[in-house]
Amino acid sequence: MKRFSVWITYLQVAPLALVFLLFLVVPILTIVIVSFFDYTTTQIIPAFILQNYEELLFSETTWKTYLQTLEFTAIAWALTLVIGFTVAYFVAFHVRSPTMQTVLFLLCTIPFWTSNVIRMISWIPFLGRNGLANSTLMSMGLINQPLEFLLYSNFSVVLVYVHLYTLFMVVPIFNSMMRIDRSLLEAARDAGATGWQTLINVILPLCKPGIAIGSIFIVTIVMGDFVTVRMMSGGLSASVGLMMANAMSLLQYPAAAANAVVLLLVVLLVVAAMLRLVDIRKEL
């Protein structure tokens, strides 16, 4: 009877394990294997060489690209964290009606009904040299000539990252805040704590799992992004994802695969560091 129950458990787990194997493990193993292949301008040659990793790791361009990608990620993470925490705090503690909370969340999700590319493009006429932002500032007399850094720069890349992905920070933080026992806040007020003291000593520590989950979303998405950098920097900035996309456009799939493996390891190290600081199992 015990052996039968064990087999039942295996059968229950089998569908999920099969999906996990086919759509995660097998693709990653394929990328790792291809990263050791040789290639020419016209073909991929099955082999076992370290040249792809040597060219990647000993290239100054690669290190600069990774540093710029990490810079984009850090700035986008910090801004989305501040904005996401503020929005989640307002909705969770200042909006009393559950109906109104739902309405506000729906308003936040409306931009997701359209493509990311469309939302990126919508910034171009706003930030351009003769765009709405420059025209407004000049008409108000705040500037004498158009601001060149607004479009096709690192500024525009980070701005679009914040616009596209802040909701990924809002949702898990809001979920953490809604789980906070309101009696803890009342106890803090009864003990004489100010609003800032309650925020820093009560709310913020209890929101760590939500912050960690949102941070993982932001880091993994931004580190692997290439479309935003290509469109919003005008070719003036680079990222690891864009470097891989360029390699694939030249049919250099083994080199792109090696870059993907290194990027995966970097992202896993960052996520592992976050998980060492916060136990997100409390949120799941």
Buried (B, 14 or more C-beta within 10 A) or exposed (E): EEEEEEEEEEEEEEEEEEEEEEEEEEEEEEBBEBBBBBBEEEEBEEEEBEBBBEEBEEEEEBEEBBEBBBBBBEBBBEBBBEBBBEBBBEBBBEBEEEEEBEEBBEEBEEBEEEEBEEBBEBBBEBBBEEBEBBBEBBEEEEEEEBBEEBBBBBBBBBBBBBBBBBBBBBBBBBBBBBBBEEEEBEEBBEEEBEEEEBBEEBBEEBBBBBBBBBBBBBBBBBBBBBBBBBBBBBEEBBBBBBBBBBBBEEBBBBBBBBBBBBBBEBBEEBBEEBEEEBEBEEBE
